[in-house]
Structure formats: C-alpha cells, structure tokens
Amino acid sequence: MSPQTPFERELAELLVESLNLEEVAAADIDPEAPLFGAGLGLDSIDALELALAVSKQYGVQLRSDGEDNRWIFASLRSLATHVQQHRQAA
C-alpha cells in the first residue's frame, strides 16, 4: 500500500463519514486500490452519495453521466487528483 497524501487522508475521512463505513478506517484505505468491486466494494448509490459529499465540501460537481467518472472514481488517488484540479474555495 502506498502512503496517503494529506489531501487523500482528508478525502478518505470524508468518504468513510459520508458513507457510514464503520468497519473501515480512513487511514487504512489504499489510495491506489479500486473504490468499487474488489476494492472497498462501493456501489452506484455510494458513488452518488460520495459525489454529493464532494460537491458540498469542495465545490466540485460530479455528474452521474460524466464520461470521466470511471477514471475519477477508480481509486482514492484518482478522485483526490480530480478534486484538487477542480476544487473551488470552500
């Protein structure tokens, strides 16, 4: 597991809190592991909830029909990269 950056840790904490992942510690999320399927096991409803939380926290809009969603939600690291590139002052 590669180490999380400070922003990845912040985003992991938001993910755990917004999705009520009580059995997952934010610090234990591998930033390069898949968020869906074999990784954290998230589903499409989780993606919607996470997109809403990211929008509220960072002002980054993630559309449900976005063509880059597969890449954006591939891992914590890719989500963090996207949010940092598109965030507004919150």
HTML snippet that shows the backbone in 3Dmol.js (N, CA, C, O; Angstrom):
<script src="https://3Dmol.org/build/3Dmol-min.js"></script>
<div id="view" style="width:600px;height:400px;position:relative"></div>
<script>
const pdb = `
ATOM      1  N   MET A   1       0.849  -1.183   0.000  1.00  0.00           N
ATOM      2  CA  MET A   1       0.000   0.000   0.000  1.00  0.00           C
ATOM      3  C   MET A   1       0.882   1.229   0.000  1.00  0.00           C
ATOM      4  O   MET A   1       1.794   1.348   0.818  1.00  0.00           O
ATOM      5  N   SER A   2       0.613   2.138  -0.910  1.00  0.00           N
ATOM      6  CA  SER A   2       1.380   3.378  -0.926  1.00  0.00           C
ATOM      7  C   SER A   2       0.784   4.341   0.103  1.00  0.00           C
ATOM      8  O   SER A   2      -0.407   4.269   0.405  1.00  0.00           O
ATOM      9  N   PRO A   3       1.605   5.232   0.636  1.00  0.00           N
ATOM     10  CA  PRO A   3       1.094   6.149   1.664  1.00  0.00           C
ATOM     11  C   PRO A   3       0.117   7.176   1.084  1.00  0.00           C
ATOM     12  O   PRO A   3       0.222   7.578  -0.075  1.00  0.00           O
ATOM     13  N   GLN A   4      -0.821   7.582   1.913  1.00  0.00           N
ATOM     14  CA  GLN A   4      -1.780   8.618   1.521  1.00  0.00           C
ATOM     15  C   GLN A   4      -1.123   9.991   1.665  1.00  0.00           C
ATOM     16  O   GLN A   4      -0.327  10.221   2.575  1.00  0.00           O
ATOM     17  N   THR A   5      -1.469  10.889   0.757  1.00  0.00           N
ATOM     18  CA  THR A   5      -1.074  12.283   0.916  1.00  0.00           C
ATOM     19  C   THR A   5      -2.015  12.896   1.955  1.00  0.00           C
ATOM     20  O   THR A   5      -3.051  12.308   2.261  1.00  0.00           O
ATOM     21  N   PRO A   6      -1.677  14.059   2.498  1.00  0.00           N
ATOM     22  CA  PRO A   6      -2.602  14.695   3.448  1.00  0.00           C
ATOM     23  C   PRO A   6      -3.996  14.922   2.857  1.00  0.00           C
ATOM     24  O   PRO A   6      -4.995  14.744   3.554  1.00  0.00           O
ATOM     25  N   PHE A   7      -4.075  15.311   1.585  1.00  0.00           N
ATOM     26  CA  PHE A   7      -5.393  15.535   0.987  1.00  0.00           C
ATOM     27  C   PHE A   7      -6.129  14.210   0.783  1.00  0.00           C
ATOM     28  O   PHE A   7      -7.345  14.144   0.963  1.00  0.00           O
ATOM     29  N   GLU A   8      -5.404  13.160   0.412  1.00  0.00           N
ATOM     30  CA  GLU A   8      -6.047  11.855   0.272  1.00  0.00           C
ATOM     31  C   GLU A   8      -6.608  11.390   1.614  1.00  0.00           C
ATOM     32  O   GLU A   8      -7.679  10.785   1.657  1.00  0.00           O
ATOM     33  N   ARG A   9      -5.905  11.662   2.697  1.00  0.00           N
ATOM     34  CA  ARG A   9      -6.390  11.290   4.029  1.00  0.00           C
ATOM     35  C   ARG A   9      -7.679  12.057   4.335  1.00  0.00           C
ATOM     36  O   ARG A   9      -8.650  11.489   4.835  1.00  0.00           O
ATOM     37  N   GLU A  10      -7.671  13.364   4.026  1.00  0.00           N
ATOM     38  CA  GLU A  10      -8.869  14.188   4.254  1.00  0.00           C
ATOM     39  C   GLU A  10     -10.053  13.646   3.454  1.00  0.00           C
ATOM     40  O   GLU A  10     -11.167  13.548   3.968  1.00  0.00           O
ATOM     41  N   LEU A  11      -9.805  13.300   2.208  1.00  0.00           N
ATOM     42  CA  LEU A  11     -10.863  12.774   1.342  1.00  0.00           C
ATOM     43  C   LEU A  11     -11.308  11.392   1.814  1.00  0.00           C
ATOM     44  O   LEU A  11     -12.495  11.072   1.748  1.00  0.00           O
ATOM     45  N   ALA A  12     -10.383  10.579   2.284  1.00  0.00           N
ATOM     46  CA  ALA A  12     -10.735   9.253   2.819  1.00  0.00           C
ATOM     47  C   ALA A  12     -11.637   9.398   4.042  1.00  0.00           C
ATOM     48  O   ALA A  12     -12.581   8.627   4.215  1.00  0.00           O
ATOM     49  N   GLU A  13     -11.349  10.382   4.885  1.00  0.00           N
ATOM     50  CA  GLU A  13     -12.183  10.621   6.056  1.00  0.00           C
ATOM     51  C   GLU A  13     -13.583  11.056   5.643  1.00  0.00           C
ATOM     52  O   GLU A  13     -14.569  10.634   6.248  1.00  0.00           O
ATOM     53  N   LEU A  14     -13.677  11.899   4.614  1.00  0.00           N
ATOM     54  CA  LEU A  14     -14.982  12.307   4.092  1.00  0.00           C
ATOM     55  C   LEU A  14     -15.729  11.095   3.537  1.00  0.00           C
ATOM     56  O   LEU A  14     -16.932  10.955   3.755  1.00  0.00           O
ATOM     57  N   LEU A  15     -15.033  10.232   2.833  1.00  0.00           N
ATOM     58  CA  LEU A  15     -15.632   9.037   2.253  1.00  0.00           C
ATOM     59  C   LEU A  15     -16.187   8.135   3.356  1.00  0.00           C
ATOM     60  O   LEU A  15     -17.337   7.701   3.283  1.00  0.00           O
ATOM     61  N   VAL A  16     -15.385   7.857   4.362  1.00  0.00           N
ATOM     62  CA  VAL A  16     -15.812   6.984   5.461  1.00  0.00           C
ATOM     63  C   VAL A  16     -17.004   7.589   6.201  1.00  0.00           C
ATOM     64  O   VAL A  16     -17.963   6.891   6.527  1.00  0.00           O
ATOM     65  N   GLU A  17     -16.932   8.890   6.461  1.00  0.00           N
ATOM     66  CA  GLU A  17     -18.005   9.564   7.202  1.00  0.00           C
ATOM     67  C   GLU A  17     -19.296   9.644   6.388  1.00  0.00           C
ATOM     68  O   GLU A  17     -20.369   9.328   6.901  1.00  0.00           O
ATOM     69  N   SER A  18     -19.203  10.058   5.138  1.00  0.00           N
ATOM     70  CA  SER A  18     -20.410  10.268   4.334  1.00  0.00           C
ATOM     71  C   SER A  18     -21.093   8.956   3.956  1.00  0.00           C
ATOM     72  O   SER A  18     -22.304   8.932   3.735  1.00  0.00           O
ATOM     73  N   LEU A  19     -20.328   7.862   3.879  1.00  0.00           N
ATOM     74  CA  LEU A  19     -20.910   6.576   3.504  1.00  0.00           C
ATOM     75  C   LEU A  19     -21.127   5.657   4.717  1.00  0.00           C
ATOM     76  O   LEU A  19     -21.529   4.503   4.569  1.00  0.00           O
ATOM     77  N   ASN A  20     -20.854   6.186   5.908  1.00  0.00           N
ATOM     78  CA  ASN A  20     -21.022   5.407   7.141  1.00  0.00           C
ATOM     79  C   ASN A  20     -20.311   4.061   7.083  1.00  0.00           C
ATOM     80  O   ASN A  20     -20.893   3.024   7.401  1.00  0.00           O
ATOM     81  N   LEU A  21     -19.059   4.091   6.676  1.00  0.00           N
ATOM     82  CA  LEU A  21     -18.271   2.860   6.583  1.00  0.00           C
ATOM     83  C   LEU A  21     -17.613   2.594   7.938  1.00  0.00           C
ATOM     84  O   LEU A  21     -16.412   2.804   8.112  1.00  0.00           O
ATOM     85  N   GLU A  22     -18.410   2.135   8.879  1.00  0.00           N
ATOM     86  CA  GLU A  22     -17.953   1.973  10.252  1.00  0.00           C
ATOM     87  C   GLU A  22     -16.813   0.973  10.385  1.00  0.00           C
ATOM     88  O   GLU A  22     -15.984   1.099  11.286  1.00  0.00           O
ATOM     89  N   GLU A  23     -16.760  -0.016   9.504  1.00  0.00           N
ATOM     90  CA  GLU A  23     -15.733  -1.042   9.605  1.00  0.00           C
ATOM     91  C   GLU A  23     -14.436  -0.674   8.875  1.00  0.00           C
ATOM     92  O   GLU A  23     -13.495  -1.467   8.845  1.00  0.00           O
ATOM     93  N   VAL A  24     -14.385   0.526   8.289  1.00  0.00           N
ATOM     94  CA  VAL A  24     -13.219   0.953   7.525  1.00  0.00           C
ATOM     95  C   VAL A  24     -12.591   2.171   8.191  1.00  0.00           C
ATOM     96  O   VAL A  24     -13.279   3.146   8.494  1.00  0.00           O
ATOM     97  N   ALA A  25     -11.288   2.109   8.415  1.00  0.00           N
ATOM     98  CA  ALA A  25     -10.558   3.268   8.934  1.00  0.00           C
ATOM     99  C   ALA A  25     -10.005   4.047   7.747  1.00  0.00           C
ATOM    100  O   ALA A  25      -9.418   3.464   6.835  1.00  0.00           O
ATOM    101  N   ALA A  26     -10.192   5.355   7.759  1.00  0.00           N
ATOM    102  CA  ALA A  26      -9.731   6.194   6.646  1.00  0.00           C
ATOM    103  C   ALA A  26      -8.248   5.975   6.365  1.00  0.00           C
ATOM    104  O   ALA A  26      -7.831   5.941   5.207  1.00  0.00           O
ATOM    105  N   ALA A  27      -7.464   5.829   7.408  1.00  0.00           N
ATOM    106  CA  ALA A  27      -6.016   5.650   7.245  1.00  0.00           C
ATOM    107  C   ALA A  27      -5.663   4.329   6.575  1.00  0.00           C
ATOM    108  O   ALA A  27      -4.566   4.183   6.035  1.00  0.00           O
ATOM    109  N   ASP A  28      -6.584   3.361   6.602  1.00  0.00           N
ATOM    110  CA  ASP A  28      -6.321   2.042   6.033  1.00  0.00           C
ATOM    111  C   ASP A  28      -6.727   1.915   4.564  1.00  0.00           C
ATOM    112  O   ASP A  28      -6.518   0.865   3.956  1.00  0.00           O
ATOM    113  N   ILE A  29      -7.298   2.960   3.997  1.00  0.00           N
ATOM    114  CA  ILE A  29      -7.705   2.904   2.590  1.00  0.00           C
ATOM    115  C   ILE A  29      -6.471   3.100   1.714  1.00  0.00           C
ATOM    116  O   ILE A  29      -5.806   4.134   1.776  1.00  0.00           O
ATOM    117  N   ASP A  30      -6.183   2.101   0.909  1.00  0.00           N
ATOM    118  CA  ASP A  30      -5.061   2.181  -0.032  1.00  0.00           C
ATOM    119  C   ASP A  30      -5.450   3.183  -1.116  1.00  0.00           C
ATOM    120  O   ASP A  30      -6.461   2.991  -1.792  1.00  0.00           O
ATOM    121  N   PRO A  31      -4.665   4.252  -1.295  1.00  0.00           N
ATOM    122  CA  PRO A  31      -5.054   5.282  -2.262  1.00  0.00           C
ATOM    123  C   PRO A  31      -5.087   4.796  -3.712  1.00  0.00           C
ATOM    124  O   PRO A  31      -5.676   5.452  -4.571  1.00  0.00           O
ATOM    125  N   GLU A  32      -4.460   3.652  -3.987  1.00  0.00           N
ATOM    126  CA  GLU A  32      -4.445   3.147  -5.359  1.00  0.00           C
ATOM    127  C   GLU A  32      -5.386   1.965  -5.562  1.00  0.00           C
ATOM    128  O   GLU A  32      -5.516   1.470  -6.682  1.00  0.00           O
ATOM    129  N   ALA A  33      -6.044   1.504  -4.503  1.00  0.00           N
ATOM    130  CA  ALA A  33      -6.971   0.374  -4.617  1.00  0.00           C
ATOM    131  C   ALA A  33      -8.289   0.842  -5.220  1.00  0.00           C
ATOM    132  O   ALA A  33      -8.674   1.999  -5.046  1.00  0.00           O
ATOM    133  N   PRO A  34      -8.983  -0.041  -5.926  1.00  0.00           N
ATOM    134  CA  PRO A  34     -10.287   0.326  -6.500  1.00  0.00           C
ATOM    135  C   PRO A  34     -11.291   0.685  -5.407  1.00  0.00           C
ATOM    136  O   PRO A  34     -11.308   0.074  -4.339  1.00  0.00           O
ATOM    137  N   LEU A  35     -12.120   1.677  -5.689  1.00  0.00           N
ATOM    138  CA  LEU A  35     -13.186   2.032  -4.754  1.00  0.00           C
ATOM    139  C   LEU A  35     -14.381   1.102  -4.916  1.00  0.00           C
ATOM    140  O   LEU A  35     -15.133   0.885  -3.966  1.00  0.00           O
ATOM    141  N   PHE A  36     -14.557   0.553  -6.110  1.00  0.00           N
ATOM    142  CA  PHE A  36     -15.713  -0.298  -6.413  1.00  0.00           C
ATOM    143  C   PHE A  36     -15.260  -1.733  -6.618  1.00  0.00           C
ATOM    144  O   PHE A  36     -14.078  -2.001  -6.836  1.00  0.00           O
ATOM    145  N   GLY A  37     -16.201  -2.637  -6.545  1.00  0.00           N
ATOM    146  CA  GLY A  37     -15.894  -4.045  -6.783  1.00  0.00           C
ATOM    147  C   GLY A  37     -14.996  -4.618  -5.701  1.00  0.00           C
ATOM    148  O   GLY A  37     -15.319  -4.551  -4.516  1.00  0.00           O
ATOM    149  N   ALA A  38     -13.876  -5.178  -6.109  1.00  0.00           N
ATOM    150  CA  ALA A  38     -12.982  -5.891  -5.193  1.00  0.00           C
ATOM    151  C   ALA A  38     -12.288  -4.967  -4.183  1.00  0.00           C
ATOM    152  O   ALA A  38     -11.779  -5.439  -3.167  1.00  0.00           O
ATOM    153  N   GLY A  39     -12.263  -3.682  -4.449  1.00  0.00           N
ATOM    154  CA  GLY A  39     -11.620  -2.749  -3.520  1.00  0.00           C
ATOM    155  C   GLY A  39     -12.467  -2.536  -2.283  1.00  0.00           C
ATOM    156  O   GLY A  39     -12.640  -3.454  -1.483  1.00  0.00           O
ATOM    157  N   LEU A  40     -12.997  -1.331  -2.117  1.00  0.00           N
ATOM    158  CA  LEU A  40     -13.857  -1.026  -0.975  1.00  0.00           C
ATOM    159  C   LEU A  40     -15.253  -1.622  -1.114  1.00  0.00           C
ATOM    160  O   LEU A  40     -16.008  -1.699  -0.145  1.00  0.00           O
ATOM    161  N   GLY A  41     -15.582  -2.040  -2.324  1.00  0.00           N
ATOM    162  CA  GLY A  41     -16.889  -2.653  -2.537  1.00  0.00           C
ATOM    163  C   GLY A  41     -18.030  -1.657  -2.634  1.00  0.00           C
ATOM    164  O   GLY A  41     -19.176  -2.005  -2.349  1.00  0.00           O
ATOM    165  N   LEU A  42     -17.742  -0.433  -3.028  1.00  0.00           N
ATOM    166  CA  LEU A  42     -18.793   0.568  -3.163  1.00  0.00           C
ATOM    167  C   LEU A  42     -19.678   0.245  -4.364  1.00  0.00           C
ATOM    168  O   LEU A  42     -19.277  -0.495  -5.262  1.00  0.00           O
ATOM    169  N   ASP A  43     -20.891   0.809  -4.367  1.00  0.00           N
ATOM    170  CA  ASP A  43     -21.808   0.608  -5.485  1.00  0.00           C
ATOM    171  C   ASP A  43     -22.251   1.963  -6.041  1.00  0.00           C
ATOM    172  O   ASP A  43     -21.755   3.004  -5.610  1.00  0.00           O
ATOM    173  N   SER A  44     -23.173   1.950  -6.985  1.00  0.00           N
ATOM    174  CA  SER A  44     -23.588   3.178  -7.661  1.00  0.00           C
ATOM    175  C   SER A  44     -24.264   4.163  -6.703  1.00  0.00           C
ATOM    176  O   SER A  44     -24.117   5.374  -6.867  1.00  0.00           O
ATOM    177  N   ILE A  45     -24.997   3.666  -5.712  1.00  0.00           N
ATOM    178  CA  ILE A  45     -25.624   4.556  -4.726  1.00  0.00           C
ATOM    179  C   ILE A  45     -24.538   5.242  -3.903  1.00  0.00           C
ATOM    180  O   ILE A  45     -24.638   6.432  -3.604  1.00  0.00           O
ATOM    181  N   ASP A  46     -23.501   4.489  -3.537  1.00  0.00           N
ATOM    182  CA  ASP A  46     -22.380   5.075  -2.805  1.00  0.00           C
ATOM    183  C   ASP A  46     -21.710   6.167  -3.642  1.00  0.00           C
ATOM    184  O   ASP A  46     -21.303   7.200  -3.109  1.00  0.00           O
ATOM    185  N   ALA A  47     -21.598   5.940  -4.938  1.00  0.00           N
ATOM    186  CA  ALA A  47     -20.982   6.934  -5.825  1.00  0.00           C
ATOM    187  C   ALA A  47     -21.784   8.236  -5.804  1.00  0.00           C
ATOM    188  O   ALA A  47     -21.207   9.323  -5.765  1.00  0.00           O
ATOM    189  N   LEU A  48     -23.107   8.123  -5.828  1.00  0.00           N
ATOM    190  CA  LEU A  48     -23.955   9.320  -5.784  1.00  0.00           C
ATOM    191  C   LEU A  48     -23.791  10.060  -4.462  1.00  0.00           C
ATOM    192  O   LEU A  48     -23.677  11.286  -4.441  1.00  0.00           O
ATOM    193  N   GLU A  49     -23.780   9.312  -3.357  1.00  0.00           N
ATOM    194  CA  GLU A  49     -23.611   9.933  -2.046  1.00  0.00           C
ATOM    195  C   GLU A  49     -22.236  10.591  -1.918  1.00  0.00           C
ATOM    196  O   GLU A  49     -22.109  11.687  -1.371  1.00  0.00           O
ATOM    197  N   LEU A  50     -21.216   9.913  -2.426  1.00  0.00           N
ATOM    198  CA  LEU A  50     -19.864  10.465  -2.377  1.00  0.00           C
ATOM    199  C   LEU A  50     -19.754  11.720  -3.244  1.00  0.00           C
ATOM    200  O   LEU A  50     -19.116  12.695  -2.849  1.00  0.00           O
ATOM    201  N   ALA A  51     -20.374  11.694  -4.420  1.00  0.00           N
ATOM    202  CA  ALA A  51     -20.365  12.869  -5.302  1.00  0.00           C
ATOM    203  C   ALA A  51     -21.034  14.057  -4.621  1.00  0.00           C
ATOM    204  O   ALA A  51     -20.563  15.188  -4.745  1.00  0.00           O
ATOM    205  N   LEU A  52     -22.123  13.812  -3.904  1.00  0.00           N
ATOM    206  CA  LEU A  52     -22.812  14.880  -3.178  1.00  0.00           C
ATOM    207  C   LEU A  52     -21.921  15.438  -2.062  1.00  0.00           C
ATOM    208  O   LEU A  52     -21.832  16.653  -1.889  1.00  0.00           O
ATOM    209  N   ALA A  53     -21.272  14.564  -1.316  1.00  0.00           N
ATOM    210  CA  ALA A  53     -20.390  14.996  -0.231  1.00  0.00           C
ATOM    211  C   ALA A  53     -19.219  15.809  -0.770  1.00  0.00           C
ATOM    212  O   ALA A  53     -18.844  16.820  -0.175  1.00  0.00           O
ATOM    213  N   VAL A  54     -18.640  15.381  -1.885  1.00  0.00           N
ATOM    214  CA  VAL A  54     -17.519  16.104  -2.506  1.00  0.00           C
ATOM    215  C   VAL A  54     -17.984  17.477  -2.985  1.00  0.00           C
ATOM    216  O   VAL A  54     -17.271  18.469  -2.839  1.00  0.00           O
ATOM    217  N   SER A  55     -19.183  17.522  -3.557  1.00  0.00           N
ATOM    218  CA  SER A  55     -19.741  18.783  -4.028  1.00  0.00           C
ATOM    219  C   SER A  55     -19.922  19.771  -2.879  1.00  0.00           C
ATOM    220  O   SER A  55     -19.560  20.942  -2.989  1.00  0.00           O
ATOM    221  N   LYS A  56     -20.488  19.285  -1.776  1.00  0.00           N
ATOM    222  CA  LYS A  56     -20.714  20.150  -0.616  1.00  0.00           C
ATOM    223  C   LYS A  56     -19.403  20.618   0.008  1.00  0.00           C
ATOM    224  O   LYS A  56     -19.267  21.788   0.367  1.00  0.00           O
ATOM    225  N   GLN A  57     -18.446  19.715   0.136  1.00  0.00           N
ATOM    226  CA  GLN A  57     -17.197  20.016   0.830  1.00  0.00           C
ATOM    227  C   GLN A  57     -16.236  20.854  -0.014  1.00  0.00           C
ATOM    228  O   GLN A  57     -15.592  21.770   0.498  1.00  0.00           O
ATOM    229  N   TYR A  58     -16.142  20.535  -1.310  1.00  0.00           N
ATOM    230  CA  TYR A  58     -15.100  21.142  -2.150  1.00  0.00           C
ATOM    231  C   TYR A  58     -15.624  21.948  -3.328  1.00  0.00           C
ATOM    232  O   TYR A  58     -14.839  22.577  -4.037  1.00  0.00           O
ATOM    233  N   GLY A  59     -16.935  21.943  -3.553  1.00  0.00           N
ATOM    234  CA  GLY A  59     -17.490  22.712  -4.666  1.00  0.00           C
ATOM    235  C   GLY A  59     -17.210  22.109  -6.022  1.00  0.00           C
ATOM    236  O   GLY A  59     -17.261  22.806  -7.035  1.00  0.00           O
ATOM    237  N   VAL A  60     -16.912  20.814  -6.056  1.00  0.00           N
ATOM    238  CA  VAL A  60     -16.622  20.122  -7.313  1.00  0.00           C
ATOM    239  C   VAL A  60     -17.856  19.315  -7.709  1.00  0.00           C
ATOM    240  O   VAL A  60     -18.297  18.432  -6.973  1.00  0.00           O
ATOM    241  N   GLN A  61     -18.397  19.625  -8.864  1.00  0.00           N
ATOM    242  CA  GLN A  61     -19.584  18.935  -9.354  1.00  0.00           C
ATOM    243  C   GLN A  61     -19.183  17.669 -10.101  1.00  0.00           C
ATOM    244  O   GLN A  61     -18.387  17.725 -11.038  1.00  0.00           O
ATOM    245  N   LEU A  62     -19.729  16.537  -9.692  1.00  0.00           N
ATOM    246  CA  LEU A  62     -19.503  15.263 -10.365  1.00  0.00           C
ATOM    247  C   LEU A  62     -20.853  14.786 -10.883  1.00  0.00           C
ATOM    248  O   LEU A  62     -21.738  14.438 -10.102  1.00  0.00           O
ATOM    249  N   ARG A  63     -21.004  14.771 -12.187  1.00  0.00           N
ATOM    250  CA  ARG A  63     -22.280  14.404 -12.790  1.00  0.00           C
ATOM    251  C   ARG A  63     -22.410  12.891 -12.904  1.00  0.00           C
ATOM    252  O   ARG A  63     -21.431  12.193 -13.169  1.00  0.00           O
ATOM    253  N   SER A  64     -23.614  12.396 -12.704  1.00  0.00           N
ATOM    254  CA  SER A  64     -23.837  10.948 -12.757  1.00  0.00           C
ATOM    255  C   SER A  64     -23.571  10.380 -14.153  1.00  0.00           C
ATOM    256  O   SER A  64     -23.247   9.202 -14.298  1.00  0.00           O
ATOM    257  N   ASP A  65     -23.708  11.223 -15.175  1.00  0.00           N
ATOM    258  CA  ASP A  65     -23.475  10.748 -16.541  1.00  0.00           C
ATOM    259  C   ASP A  65     -22.138  11.230 -17.101  1.00  0.00           C
ATOM    260  O   ASP A  65     -21.924  11.194 -18.313  1.00  0.00           O
ATOM    261  N   GLY A  66     -21.240  11.680 -16.225  1.00  0.00           N
ATOM    262  CA  GLY A  66     -19.936  12.178 -16.679  1.00  0.00           C
ATOM    263  C   GLY A  66     -19.124  11.081 -17.346  1.00  0.00           C
ATOM    264  O   GLY A  66     -19.013   9.971 -16.824  1.00  0.00           O
ATOM    265  N   GLU A  67     -18.559  11.398 -18.500  1.00  0.00           N
ATOM    266  CA  GLU A  67     -17.818  10.384 -19.250  1.00  0.00           C
ATOM    267  C   GLU A  67     -16.491  10.016 -18.589  1.00  0.00           C
ATOM    268  O   GLU A  67     -15.917   8.975 -18.908  1.00  0.00           O
ATOM    269  N   ASP A  68     -15.995  10.846 -17.681  1.00  0.00           N
ATOM    270  CA  ASP A  68     -14.742  10.551 -16.993  1.00  0.00           C
ATOM    271  C   ASP A  68     -14.951   9.867 -15.642  1.00  0.00           C
ATOM    272  O   ASP A  68     -13.980   9.609 -14.932  1.00  0.00           O
ATOM    273  N   ASN A  69     -16.186   9.572 -15.279  1.00  0.00           N
ATOM    274  CA  ASN A  69     -16.465   9.001 -13.958  1.00  0.00           C
ATOM    275  C   ASN A  69     -15.715   7.705 -13.690  1.00  0.00           C
ATOM    276  O   ASN A  69     -15.278   7.470 -12.564  1.00  0.00           O
ATOM    277  N   ARG A  70     -15.559   6.875 -14.685  1.00  0.00           N
ATOM    278  CA  ARG A  70     -14.849   5.602 -14.483  1.00  0.00           C
ATOM    279  C   ARG A  70     -13.425   5.876 -14.008  1.00  0.00           C
ATOM    280  O   ARG A  70     -12.921   5.186 -13.122  1.00  0.00           O
ATOM    281  N   TRP A  71     -12.784   6.870 -14.587  1.00  0.00           N
ATOM    282  CA  TRP A  71     -11.432   7.232 -14.164  1.00  0.00           C
ATOM    283  C   TRP A  71     -11.459   7.963 -12.818  1.00  0.00           C
ATOM    284  O   TRP A  71     -10.667   7.652 -11.929  1.00  0.00           O
ATOM    285  N   ILE A  72     -12.362   8.924 -12.668  1.00  0.00           N
ATOM    286  CA  ILE A  72     -12.421   9.738 -11.445  1.00  0.00           C
ATOM    287  C   ILE A  72     -12.630   8.861 -10.221  1.00  0.00           C
ATOM    288  O   ILE A  72     -11.961   9.057  -9.206  1.00  0.00           O
ATOM    289  N   PHE A  73     -13.540   7.903 -10.293  1.00  0.00           N
ATOM    290  CA  PHE A  73     -13.878   7.053  -9.159  1.00  0.00           C
ATOM    291  C   PHE A  73     -13.083   5.739  -9.137  1.00  0.00           C
ATOM    292  O   PHE A  73     -13.437   4.820  -8.398  1.00  0.00           O
ATOM    293  N   ALA A  74     -12.035   5.644  -9.921  1.00  0.00           N
ATOM    294  CA  ALA A  74     -11.249   4.409  -9.976  1.00  0.00           C
ATOM    295  C   ALA A  74     -10.576   4.109  -8.642  1.00  0.00           C
ATOM    296  O   ALA A  74     -10.509   2.953  -8.224  1.00  0.00           O
ATOM    297  N   SER A  75     -10.078   5.148  -7.972  1.00  0.00           N
ATOM    298  CA  SER A  75      -9.374   4.963  -6.704  1.00  0.00           C
ATOM    299  C   SER A  75      -9.440   6.261  -5.902  1.00  0.00           C
ATOM    300  O   SER A  75      -9.837   7.306  -6.417  1.00  0.00           O
ATOM    301  N   LEU A  76      -9.054   6.175  -4.666  1.00  0.00           N
ATOM    302  CA  LEU A  76      -8.976   7.375  -3.827  1.00  0.00           C
ATOM    303  C   LEU A  76      -8.014   8.382  -4.445  1.00  0.00           C
ATOM    304  O   LEU A  76      -8.288   9.582  -4.447  1.00  0.00           O
ATOM    305  N   ARG A  77      -6.897   7.905  -4.966  1.00  0.00           N
ATOM    306  CA  ARG A  77      -5.893   8.788  -5.559  1.00  0.00           C
ATOM    307  C   ARG A  77      -6.440   9.518  -6.775  1.00  0.00           C
ATOM    308  O   ARG A  77      -6.210  10.719  -6.920  1.00  0.00           O
ATOM    309  N   SER A  78      -7.163   8.819  -7.658  1.00  0.00           N
ATOM    310  CA  SER A  78      -7.700   9.482  -8.855  1.00  0.00           C
ATOM    311  C   SER A  78      -8.803  10.471  -8.479  1.00  0.00           C
ATOM    312  O   SER A  78      -8.920  11.531  -9.093  1.00  0.00           O
ATOM    313  N   LEU A  79      -9.606  10.133  -7.478  1.00  0.00           N
ATOM    314  CA  LEU A  79     -10.634  11.063  -7.008  1.00  0.00           C
ATOM    315  C   LEU A  79      -9.984  12.305  -6.404  1.00  0.00           C
ATOM    316  O   LEU A  79     -10.417  13.426  -6.672  1.00  0.00           O
ATOM    317  N   ALA A  80      -8.951  12.111  -5.596  1.00  0.00           N
ATOM    318  CA  ALA A  80      -8.248  13.238  -4.979  1.00  0.00           C
ATOM    319  C   ALA A  80      -7.611  14.139  -6.036  1.00  0.00           C
ATOM    320  O   ALA A  80      -7.654  15.364  -5.926  1.00  0.00           O
ATOM    321  N   THR A  81      -7.027  13.529  -7.046  1.00  0.00           N
ATOM    322  CA  THR A  81      -6.413  14.307  -8.136  1.00  0.00           C
ATOM    323  C   THR A  81      -7.466  15.154  -8.840  1.00  0.00           C
ATOM    324  O   THR A  81      -7.248  16.339  -9.093  1.00  0.00           O
ATOM    325  N   HIS A  82      -8.595  14.552  -9.154  1.00  0.00           N
ATOM    326  CA  HIS A  82      -9.668  15.282  -9.842  1.00  0.00           C
ATOM    327  C   HIS A  82     -10.190  16.434  -8.976  1.00  0.00           C
ATOM    328  O   HIS A  82     -10.363  17.552  -9.463  1.00  0.00           O
ATOM    329  N   VAL A  83     -10.435  16.163  -7.712  1.00  0.00           N
ATOM    330  CA  VAL A  83     -10.971  17.201  -6.819  1.00  0.00           C
ATOM    331  C   VAL A  83      -9.981  18.344  -6.682  1.00  0.00           C
ATOM    332  O   VAL A  83     -10.376  19.509  -6.721  1.00  0.00           O
ATOM    333  N   GLN A  84      -8.707  18.034  -6.524  1.00  0.00           N
ATOM    334  CA  GLN A  84      -7.716  19.102  -6.382  1.00  0.00           C
ATOM    335  C   GLN A  84      -7.617  19.956  -7.641  1.00  0.00           C
ATOM    336  O   GLN A  84      -7.399  21.164  -7.555  1.00  0.00           O
ATOM    337  N   GLN A  85      -7.775  19.344  -8.794  1.00  0.00           N
ATOM    338  CA  GLN A  85      -7.699  20.088 -10.056  1.00  0.00           C
ATOM    339  C   GLN A  85      -8.926  20.976 -10.283  1.00  0.00           C
ATOM    340  O   GLN A  85      -8.837  21.978 -10.992  1.00  0.00           O
ATOM    341  N   HIS A  86     -10.073  20.617  -9.687  1.00  0.00           N
ATOM    342  CA  HIS A  86     -11.325  21.322  -9.980  1.00  0.00           C
ATOM    343  C   HIS A  86     -11.966  22.006  -8.774  1.00  0.00           C
ATOM    344  O   HIS A  86     -13.055  22.565  -8.898  1.00  0.00           O
ATOM    345  N   ARG A  87     -11.332  21.974  -7.639  1.00  0.00           N
ATOM    346  CA  ARG A  87     -11.981  22.496  -6.436  1.00  0.00           C
ATOM    347  C   ARG A  87     -12.065  24.008  -6.429  1.00  0.00           C
ATOM    348  O   ARG A  87     -11.240  24.711  -7.012  1.00  0.00           O
ATOM    349  N   GLN A  88     -13.089  24.476  -5.751  1.00  0.00           N
ATOM    350  CA  GLN A  88     -13.300  25.908  -5.552  1.00  0.00           C
ATOM    351  C   GLN A  88     -13.064  26.171  -4.076  1.00  0.00           C
ATOM    352  O   GLN A  88     -13.130  25.251  -3.261  1.00  0.00           O
ATOM    353  N   ALA A  89     -12.800  27.371  -3.743  1.00  0.00           N
ATOM    354  CA  ALA A  89     -12.607  27.706  -2.332  1.00  0.00           C
ATOM    355  C   ALA A  89     -13.886  27.419  -1.579  1.00  0.00           C
ATOM    356  O   ALA A  89     -14.942  27.971  -1.888  1.00  0.00           O
ATOM    357  N   ALA A  90     -13.783  26.556  -0.592  1.00  0.00           N
ATOM    358  CA  ALA A  90     -14.975  26.171   0.162  1.00  0.00           C
ATOM    359  C   ALA A  90     -15.064  26.953   1.451  1.00  0.00           C
ATOM    360  O   ALA A  90     -16.005  26.766   2.224  1.00  0.00           O
TER     361      ALA A  90
END
`;
const viewer = $3Dmol.createViewer("view");
viewer.addModel(pdb, "pdb");
viewer.setStyle({}, {cartoon: {color: "spectrum"}});
viewer.zoomTo();
viewer.render();
</script>
